[in-house]
Every structure is written in structure tokens, then in C-alpha cells.
């Protein structure tokens, strides 16, 4: 019985350790890695999505995760587009998003034309907002 408790404790310790990627590893990855750390907590949050929308989001992430960034951008996979004017975002961004002016704001379709919007930094796409009612930016 003591062994079972010890194994469970060991598993918990393993789960809490974050995975750290070195910059050299990240620069060699050509597919998207999705980050949910900076999700909005306002009306554009994942919490406000219906279960069907969340399922569609997971399917979109699955499709995107199988493609290279260059293919996604060239073929506009899942409605990929850059939002040229960052000032067109009609809500504040959650803090602290480590963002510099050159980081592109991009959007992907996730459910019936609704978009998930965030920032790309290298291979990492930081998902921030879910625009369910097409009011986050001018479409």
C-alpha cells in the first residue's frame, strides 16, 4: 500500500515540472506550438465558448499542429490571416504578454468563421482571444 501512495506522489512531482525548451531547439521547430498562458478573462475568453466551439477549437489545433508554419501562412490553412493594425483590437490585452511591436497578431478560424486570435513568437502561437461574435476586430 505504501508503494502505491509513493508512486502517486512521484507522478504529481513529475507533472509539476515545466518543460523548458532552449532557444536553439525552438528555432529548429517549424510547426506551431500552442500556448494558453495569456488567455483573456473577459468576454473573449475560452470560458465563454460553448462545448461545440471548444471541440471545434481542438480540431482546429489538431489540424494546425500537423502543418508547418510556412504551409499555414502560404495556404491560409484554417483561415490564417494577420491582423495588420494591432490598434484595431477592441479590448485590452491580458498582462503581462511578452510582446514586442514586431510580433504579428494573427487569427485562425475555429468554428463557423469565429476566430482565435493571438501572437506568434517564433514557433509558439500564444492564443489570447476567442472572437465568437466578430466584435474583437474589423473582419
N, C-alpha and C positions, 0 to 999 in steps of 0.2 A: 504494500500500500504506500509505503514511504517513497518507493521508486516512482510511482505514478505521479505523486504530488511534485516530486523533484523534476520530472520530465515536463510537466505543465509549467513550472516556474522557469525552466530553461527556455521553453518556447516563447514565453512572454518577454524574456530578455532579448531574444533574437528579433522579435517583431518591433521592438522599440528603437533598434539601431537604424539610423537613416543610411541610405545608400549614398555614397559620395562618388561622383564622377570627376575625374581630373579634366582640366581643360583640353588636354590632348585627346582624351577619349571622346569628349563631346564634339570636338571639331571633326572627328572622323565619322561621326554618325550622320547619315544623310536622310533618315526618316524622322518623323515627328515624335517627340516625347511630350506627353501632356501633363501639365501642372495645374492643380486645382487649389493651390495655396492662397491665391488672391481673389477668390470668388466674391462677387458682390453680395451684400446682405440686404439690399433694397429690393425694389420691385423686379429687378433684373436678375435675381438670384436663382440658383438651381432649385431651391426650396419651393419656389412658386410654380415650377413646371409640373404638369400633370404626369402621371405614371407613363402614359403613352409617349409623351415628349421625352421623358428621361430614357425610355427604351430606344427611341429614335436617336437620341444623342449617343448612346452607347454604340449603336450600329454605325453611326457616322464616324465615331472614333476608331472603330474596328477597321472600317474601310480606309480611313486616312492613315492609320498606323501601318498599313501594308504597302504604302506608296512612298516613294522618295519625294523630298520637298520639291525638287525640280519638276517632277511629273505633276505634282499637285498644282504648282503655280502655272505651268505651261498649259495643262489641260483643264484648268479651273475645276478640279475634282471637288465634289460636294459644294459647288458654288463659290469656291475660293475667290475672294477679292480683297484688295487692300482698300482701306478707308483713307483716302488721300488727305482729308482735312481732319486732323485729330480734334480740332475745336468743334467739329460737328457732333461729337458725343455729348448727349444732353443730360448727363449725370456725372457726379463726381466719381473719381476712381478710388477704389479702396486703397488705403495706405498700409504699409509702405510698399508700393510696387516699385521694384528697382528698374526704373525706366529712363532711358535717355532719349533725346529728341529723334535720333536716327532709327529707333526701334519702330518697325511698322505696326500699325493697328490693322489686324486682319479679321475677316469674318468667314464662317463656313455655314452652309445650310445644315440644319439638323432635323427639322420637322416641318413639312409643308411650307418651305420658304422662310421659316423662322431661323434666325441666325445665332450662333455662339460667336462671341467677339472677344478678342484678346490681343496679346502682344507676342511677337516671335522674337526670341533671343537665341540665335544660333539654331540648334535643332529643337529647342524647347518652345512649345506653344503654351503660354500662360493664359488659360481660359479665365475670363473675368465676368462677362455678362452673357445672359440669355435673353435675346430680344424677341419675346413672344408676340408682342403687339405692334411691332415695326415702328416703335417710337424712340428707340435709343439713338438713332442717327438717320439722316436722309438716305433712303434706299434708292 
